């Protein structure tokens, strides 16, 4: 039902608005250039390991961590 409402609203609009993805910005210096690295961290007893993508700010070297699959917040 919401798809049909969105379609009607889109067809009624005279111009289309281009939707762009948000750009990653450093929370410290607001820089937008990053170096991408891959990382793996094992659990305390070595039963599991977490693969992460690290985005390192070129200006201030602040590291942003992104989990590829499961994070510490997964309870399944």
C-alpha positions as CSV (number, residue, x, y, z in Angstrom):
1,X,0.0,0.0,0.0
2,X,2.8,2.4,0.8
3,X,4.4,1.6,-2.6
4,X,1.3,2.8,-4.4
5,X,1.2,6.0,-2.3
6,X,4.8,6.7,-3.1
7,X,4.2,6.0,-6.8
8,X,1.3,8.5,-6.9
9,X,3.4,11.1,-5.0
10,X,6.3,10.5,-7.4
11,X,4.1,10.8,-10.5
12,X,2.4,13.9,-9.2
13,X,5.7,15.7,-8.7
14,X,6.9,18.0,-11.5
15,X,10.6,17.4,-10.8
16,X,12.5,14.4,-9.6
17,X,14.8,14.8,-6.6
18,X,18.1,12.8,-7.0
19,X,18.8,10.8,-3.8
20,X,22.5,10.6,-3.0
21,X,24.2,8.4,-0.5
22,X,25.5,10.2,2.6
23,X,29.2,10.9,2.5
24,X,31.4,9.5,5.3
25,X,32.9,12.3,7.5
26,X,35.4,12.1,10.3
27,X,33.7,12.9,13.7
28,X,36.8,14.8,14.9
29,X,38.1,16.9,12.0
30,X,35.1,16.5,9.5
31,X,37.5,15.2,6.9
32,X,36.1,13.2,4.0
33,X,39.2,11.4,2.7
34,X,39.8,7.9,4.2
35,X,42.3,5.0,3.8
36,X,40.5,1.7,3.9
37,X,42.1,-1.3,5.7
38,X,40.8,-4.8,6.7
39,X,41.2,-6.1,10.2
40,X,40.4,-9.2,12.2
41,X,40.0,-9.4,16.0
42,X,39.8,-12.7,17.9
43,X,37.7,-13.1,21.0
44,X,39.3,-13.4,24.4
45,X,39.4,-17.2,24.3
46,X,39.8,-17.5,20.5
47,X,36.5,-19.2,19.7
48,X,35.3,-16.5,17.4
49,X,36.8,-13.8,15.3
50,X,35.3,-10.5,14.0
51,X,36.3,-9.2,10.6
52,X,36.2,-5.4,10.4
53,X,36.7,-2.7,7.8
54,X,38.8,0.2,9.2
55,X,38.4,3.6,7.7
56,X,41.3,5.8,8.7
57,X,41.0,9.6,8.3
58,X,43.8,11.0,6.2
59,X,43.8,14.3,8.0
60,X,43.8,13.3,11.7
61,X,44.3,9.4,11.5
62,X,41.1,8.7,13.5
63,X,40.0,5.1,13.0
64,X,36.4,4.2,12.3
65,X,35.5,0.5,12.8
66,X,32.8,-1.2,10.7
67,X,31.8,-4.8,11.2
68,X,31.4,-6.9,8.0
69,X,28.9,-9.3,9.4
70,X,28.1,-9.9,13.1
71,X,28.9,-7.4,15.8
72,X,28.9,-7.5,19.6
73,X,25.3,-6.3,19.4
74,X,24.0,-9.5,17.7
75,X,22.1,-11.7,20.1
76,X,21.2,-14.5,17.6
